[in-house]
Amino acid sequence: MTTFLGMPYAPRGVGHLRGDEPFPVAARAALADTQLRRNLGKATRTIRAKRAAVVAELPDWEELRAAGQAIKQHTLAHLDHYLEQLESRVREHGGTVHWARDANEANRIMTGLVRATGADEVVKVKSIVTDEIGLNEALAGAGITAHETDLAELIVQLGHDRPSHILVPAIHRNRAEIREIFLREMPGVDPGLTDTPAALAEAARRHLRRRFLSARVGISGANFAIAETGTLCVVESEGNGRMCLTLPGTLITVMGIEKVIPSWRDLEVFLQLLPRSSTGERMNPYTSLWTGVTPGDGPQRFHLVLLDNGRTAALADPVGRQALHCIRCSACLNACPVYERAGGHAYGSVYPGPIGAVLSPQLTGVEDNASLPYASSLCGACFDACPVRIDIPSLLVHLRARHVEEAARGRRLPTAEAVAMAAASWVMASPRRYAAAQRTGRAGRALGRGGRIRRLPPPLSAWTAARDAPAPPAQTFREWWQREHGGADGSAG
Ligand code: SF4
């Protein structure tokens, strides 16, 4: 039985964390899209270069990374304490705190809060956790329209599309495609709109300004929540967040429970790590901080929804819990060669790339996103890029092992892979058997062309479906050794 802060409960909804198709199937389609690969390659190369330049400016970057990691480890080890402290401080400052065990519960709470205001529209700051729980759809089901106000989220929403990157949700779109979406979907847009960045931004600004000024309810996520004072923090680049957080009369913030940090001193570390790792900036343009309600200034009703949705289950895994350290900077996506080629949609989860491959399976249960831990070459670029030193490659291997163990449980007959591995183990345990197997395997040379085998017969065809296999060499190492050194066959070494 899963537990939520010590209470048993059965998960009822995971929102948009589960893909329709396994990664290999979805990635095959994405790889055939040359425009997508061009867009992604250009965007990720640009962000990587910007990040590398600003990170190189800090002589204590590695110490900052270690500090970020230590703060997250400490917070998760005392999560119950810091969440209760946060709840108390928010209440003391006039806010209301709600606890949501899963996506369904969070959506029910938030839909009820919006309905209670009588509003049928809300403005939203970009929030991946609202994508995770499928909030927009839940609001739509209750007759409430959610307007995304981040430029990239607006592009995704108007294009009836799905986000493909944590930070740049429309990274798969180029300027010409965005212009077409605006001309088709944006009410009152200038028909002479060009695809220059300034013209596109101006069109979005005019469209959004009307929404901001009429909205009665704002919805946001949170980058951090400071337990010692009950202060929430949102960082963003466009000023749309500041509008959503200050103009409406009611503000509803939903955040994963792992976003809490103990103190303002801890925030100092993350405000250096996050902008450099995400947008390649020394400091993000807008950092909004608020504590409960301030009479006569900003929203006069503030609700904080604290969401579990699988996080306490991840916390129970001493290895897997590292994924909860993530500050959603997206540096691991930009560094990942698999993400750069397949794009975010192939992961099928709102959390794409390396962090999605280790977070989503833990939030849903490994069996529900079983293909994601395999969506990696384990090159380690994600670990090097991560500002809080999450060892993503080790997590991927850990989750693969969990998947294999869970899949084996309850199965009466071993899989073909398990039989093959047992046979390989038996062969390799004996030098004589190993030498005999090498001699037999040499027959496979007939299948090779140019030193590579492109197609093997079943069941080995599963291997060559996605990669070549090297053709067996004309002579084995042992034969070469015997010829060169005589006598010994190399089997003793
Ligand atoms: S895992 Fe690390 S690099 Fe990736 S998004 Fe999270 S914090 Fe950033």
Boltz pocket constraint, residues with backbone or C-beta under 6 A from the ligand:
constraints:
  - pocket:
      binder: B
      contacts: [[A, 277], [A, 325], [A, 326], [A, 327], [A, 328], [A, 329], [A, 330], [A, 331], [A, 332], [A, 333], [A, 355], [A, 382], [A, 385], [A, 386], [A, 387], [A, 388], [A, 389], [A, 390]]
      max_distance: 6.0
